Amino acid sequence: MLIFGLKVSLIGMGVVYFALILLVYIIKGFSILSALYDRRAKPATVIAAKTPAAPVLLVGGLDRESEEEIAAVISAAVVAYSRDRK
C-alpha cells in the first residue's frame, strides 16, 4: 500500500512539474511573439511621435500669472502638509 501511494504521489508531482515547465515555454513563446509584434509596430509609433503635440487648454480661461499663482499655492500646501507629518 505504501508503494502505491509513493507511485501516485510521484506521478502527480511529475505531472505538475511537467505542466510548470510547459507553462514557462508558453510564456517565453508569447514573449518572443510580442517582441516581434512590437518590432513591426515600432515605425508606426515613431511617425505618431513626430506629430506636433496638442495645444494645452487653460482651465477656466486662466492666464499665465494665475497658473503660476496656483502652482505656488499648491507647492506651499504640500510643504505645510509634509512639515505637519514629521
Biotite code that builds the C-alpha atoms (Angstrom):
import biotite.structure as struc

atoms = struc.array([
    struc.Atom([0.000, 0.000, 0.000], chain_id="A", res_id=1, res_name="MET", atom_name="CA", element="C"),
    struc.Atom([2.882, 2.333, 0.761], chain_id="A", res_id=2, res_name="LEU", atom_name="CA", element="C"),
    struc.Atom([4.462, 1.685, -2.631], chain_id="A", res_id=3, res_name="ILE", atom_name="CA", element="C"),
    struc.Atom([1.185, 2.531, -4.378], chain_id="A", res_id=4, res_name="PHE", atom_name="CA", element="C"),
    struc.Atom([0.967, 5.841, -2.514], chain_id="A", res_id=5, res_name="GLY", atom_name="CA", element="C"),
    struc.Atom([4.535, 6.734, -3.429], chain_id="A", res_id=6, res_name="LEU", atom_name="CA", element="C"),
    struc.Atom([3.880, 5.912, -7.096], chain_id="A", res_id=7, res_name="LYS", atom_name="CA", element="C"),
    struc.Atom([0.756, 8.059, -7.150], chain_id="A", res_id=8, res_name="VAL", atom_name="CA", element="C"),
    struc.Atom([2.490, 10.987, -5.456], chain_id="A", res_id=9, res_name="SER", atom_name="CA", element="C"),
    struc.Atom([5.488, 10.751, -7.813], chain_id="A", res_id=10, res_name="LEU", atom_name="CA", element="C"),
    struc.Atom([3.224, 10.650, -10.855], chain_id="A", res_id=11, res_name="ILE", atom_name="CA", element="C"),
    struc.Atom([1.251, 13.627, -9.516], chain_id="A", res_id=12, res_name="GLY", atom_name="CA", element="C"),
    struc.Atom([4.385, 15.656, -8.807], chain_id="A", res_id=13, res_name="MET", atom_name="CA", element="C"),
    struc.Atom([5.772, 14.729, -12.228], chain_id="A", res_id=14, res_name="GLY", atom_name="CA", element="C"),
    struc.Atom([2.628, 15.928, -13.974], chain_id="A", res_id=15, res_name="VAL", atom_name="CA", element="C"),
    struc.Atom([2.689, 19.219, -12.070], chain_id="A", res_id=16, res_name="VAL", atom_name="CA", element="C"),
    struc.Atom([6.420, 19.702, -12.769], chain_id="A", res_id=17, res_name="TYR", atom_name="CA", element="C"),
    struc.Atom([5.875, 18.991, -16.473], chain_id="A", res_id=18, res_name="PHE", atom_name="CA", element="C"),
    struc.Atom([2.948, 21.422, -16.605], chain_id="A", res_id=19, res_name="ALA", atom_name="CA", element="C"),
    struc.Atom([5.060, 24.152, -14.983], chain_id="A", res_id=20, res_name="LEU", atom_name="CA", element="C"),
    struc.Atom([7.887, 23.622, -17.471], chain_id="A", res_id=21, res_name="ILE", atom_name="CA", element="C"),
    struc.Atom([5.393, 23.704, -20.323], chain_id="A", res_id=22, res_name="LEU", atom_name="CA", element="C"),
    struc.Atom([3.941, 26.941, -18.940], chain_id="A", res_id=23, res_name="LEU", atom_name="CA", element="C"),
    struc.Atom([7.410, 28.531, -18.854], chain_id="A", res_id=24, res_name="VAL", atom_name="CA", element="C"),
    struc.Atom([7.959, 27.735, -22.540], chain_id="A", res_id=25, res_name="TYR", atom_name="CA", element="C"),
    struc.Atom([4.496, 29.007, -23.476], chain_id="A", res_id=26, res_name="ILE", atom_name="CA", element="C"),
    struc.Atom([5.187, 32.299, -21.704], chain_id="A", res_id=27, res_name="ILE", atom_name="CA", element="C"),
    struc.Atom([8.595, 32.586, -23.423], chain_id="A", res_id=28, res_name="LYS", atom_name="CA", element="C"),
    struc.Atom([6.888, 31.957, -26.762], chain_id="A", res_id=29, res_name="GLY", atom_name="CA", element="C"),
    struc.Atom([4.377, 34.724, -26.118], chain_id="A", res_id=30, res_name="PHE", atom_name="CA", element="C"),
    struc.Atom([7.245, 36.999, -25.123], chain_id="A", res_id=31, res_name="SER", atom_name="CA", element="C"),
    struc.Atom([9.023, 36.330, -28.422], chain_id="A", res_id=32, res_name="ILE", atom_name="CA", element="C"),
    struc.Atom([5.814, 36.890, -30.379], chain_id="A", res_id=33, res_name="LEU", atom_name="CA", element="C"),
    struc.Atom([5.207, 40.125, -28.524], chain_id="A", res_id=34, res_name="SER", atom_name="CA", element="C"),
    struc.Atom([8.743, 41.339, -29.289], chain_id="A", res_id=35, res_name="ALA", atom_name="CA", element="C"),
    struc.Atom([8.239, 40.566, -32.981], chain_id="A", res_id=36, res_name="LEU", atom_name="CA", element="C"),
    struc.Atom([4.928, 42.386, -32.991], chain_id="A", res_id=37, res_name="TYR", atom_name="CA", element="C"),
    struc.Atom([6.463, 45.405, -31.245], chain_id="A", res_id=38, res_name="ASP", atom_name="CA", element="C"),
    struc.Atom([9.318, 45.486, -33.740], chain_id="A", res_id=39, res_name="ARG", atom_name="CA", element="C"),
    struc.Atom([6.842, 45.575, -36.628], chain_id="A", res_id=40, res_name="ARG", atom_name="CA", element="C"),
    struc.Atom([4.644, 48.196, -34.962], chain_id="A", res_id=41, res_name="ALA", atom_name="CA", element="C"),
    struc.Atom([7.577, 50.435, -33.972], chain_id="A", res_id=42, res_name="LYS", atom_name="CA", element="C"),
    struc.Atom([7.733, 52.521, -37.197], chain_id="A", res_id=43, res_name="PRO", atom_name="CA", element="C"),
    struc.Atom([4.088, 53.450, -36.778], chain_id="A", res_id=44, res_name="ALA", atom_name="CA", element="C"),
    struc.Atom([4.739, 54.740, -33.266], chain_id="A", res_id=45, res_name="THR", atom_name="CA", element="C"),
    struc.Atom([7.740, 56.766, -34.482], chain_id="A", res_id=46, res_name="VAL", atom_name="CA", element="C"),
    struc.Atom([5.550, 58.501, -37.033], chain_id="A", res_id=47, res_name="ILE", atom_name="CA", element="C"),
    struc.Atom([2.962, 59.225, -34.363], chain_id="A", res_id=48, res_name="ALA", atom_name="CA", element="C"),
    struc.Atom([5.651, 60.616, -32.062], chain_id="A", res_id=49, res_name="ALA", atom_name="CA", element="C"),
    struc.Atom([6.741, 63.129, -34.698], chain_id="A", res_id=50, res_name="LYS", atom_name="CA", element="C"),
    struc.Atom([3.314, 64.718, -34.924], chain_id="A", res_id=51, res_name="THR", atom_name="CA", element="C"),
    struc.Atom([3.010, 68.011, -33.056], chain_id="A", res_id=52, res_name="PRO", atom_name="CA", element="C"),
    struc.Atom([1.613, 67.902, -29.562], chain_id="A", res_id=53, res_name="ALA", atom_name="CA", element="C"),
    struc.Atom([-1.918, 69.107, -28.925], chain_id="A", res_id=54, res_name="ALA", atom_name="CA", element="C"),
    struc.Atom([-2.152, 72.616, -27.508], chain_id="A", res_id=55, res_name="PRO", atom_name="CA", element="C"),
    struc.Atom([-2.639, 72.847, -23.772], chain_id="A", res_id=56, res_name="VAL", atom_name="CA", element="C"),
    struc.Atom([-6.011, 74.270, -22.862], chain_id="A", res_id=57, res_name="LEU", atom_name="CA", element="C"),
    struc.Atom([-6.198, 76.564, -19.890], chain_id="A", res_id=58, res_name="LEU", atom_name="CA", element="C"),
    struc.Atom([-8.803, 75.572, -17.327], chain_id="A", res_id=59, res_name="VAL", atom_name="CA", element="C"),
    struc.Atom([-11.404, 78.276, -16.893], chain_id="A", res_id=60, res_name="GLY", atom_name="CA", element="C"),
    struc.Atom([-9.514, 80.706, -19.119], chain_id="A", res_id=61, res_name="GLY", atom_name="CA", element="C"),
    struc.Atom([-6.635, 81.231, -16.687], chain_id="A", res_id=62, res_name="LEU", atom_name="CA", element="C"),
    struc.Atom([-3.699, 83.297, -17.837], chain_id="A", res_id=63, res_name="ASP", atom_name="CA", element="C"),
    struc.Atom([-0.030, 82.527, -17.197], chain_id="A", res_id=64, res_name="ARG", atom_name="CA", element="C"),
    struc.Atom([0.170, 84.564, -13.970], chain_id="A", res_id=65, res_name="GLU", atom_name="CA", element="C"),
    struc.Atom([-2.850, 82.819, -12.491], chain_id="A", res_id=66, res_name="SER", atom_name="CA", element="C"),
    struc.Atom([-1.366, 79.417, -13.277], chain_id="A", res_id=67, res_name="GLU", atom_name="CA", element="C"),
    struc.Atom([1.894, 80.329, -11.572], chain_id="A", res_id=68, res_name="GLU", atom_name="CA", element="C"),
    struc.Atom([-0.006, 81.629, -8.548], chain_id="A", res_id=69, res_name="GLU", atom_name="CA", element="C"),
    struc.Atom([-1.990, 78.401, -8.282], chain_id="A", res_id=70, res_name="ILE", atom_name="CA", element="C"),
    struc.Atom([1.214, 76.365, -8.595], chain_id="A", res_id=71, res_name="ALA", atom_name="CA", element="C"),
    struc.Atom([2.785, 78.416, -5.787], chain_id="A", res_id=72, res_name="ALA", atom_name="CA", element="C"),
    struc.Atom([-0.240, 77.875, -3.532], chain_id="A", res_id=73, res_name="VAL", atom_name="CA", element="C"),
    struc.Atom([-0.230, 74.132, -4.198], chain_id="A", res_id=74, res_name="ILE", atom_name="CA", element="C"),
    struc.Atom([3.512, 73.944, -3.501], chain_id="A", res_id=75, res_name="SER", atom_name="CA", element="C"),
    struc.Atom([3.076, 75.826, -0.214], chain_id="A", res_id=76, res_name="ALA", atom_name="CA", element="C"),
    struc.Atom([0.259, 73.477, 0.787], chain_id="A", res_id=77, res_name="ALA", atom_name="CA", element="C"),
    struc.Atom([2.408, 70.410, 0.067], chain_id="A", res_id=78, res_name="VAL", atom_name="CA", element="C"),
    struc.Atom([5.301, 71.826, 2.117], chain_id="A", res_id=79, res_name="VAL", atom_name="CA", element="C"),
    struc.Atom([2.982, 72.678, 5.010], chain_id="A", res_id=80, res_name="ALA", atom_name="CA", element="C"),
    struc.Atom([1.436, 69.218, 4.910], chain_id="A", res_id=81, res_name="TYR", atom_name="CA", element="C"),
    struc.Atom([4.819, 67.480, 4.857], chain_id="A", res_id=82, res_name="SER", atom_name="CA", element="C"),
    struc.Atom([6.028, 69.540, 7.842], chain_id="A", res_id=83, res_name="ARG", atom_name="CA", element="C"),
    struc.Atom([2.967, 68.518, 9.871], chain_id="A", res_id=84, res_name="ASP", atom_name="CA", element="C"),
    struc.Atom([3.576, 64.847, 9.106], chain_id="A", res_id=85, res_name="ARG", atom_name="CA", element="C"),
    struc.Atom([7.102, 64.838, 10.580], chain_id="A", res_id=86, res_name="LYS", atom_name="CA", element="C"),
])
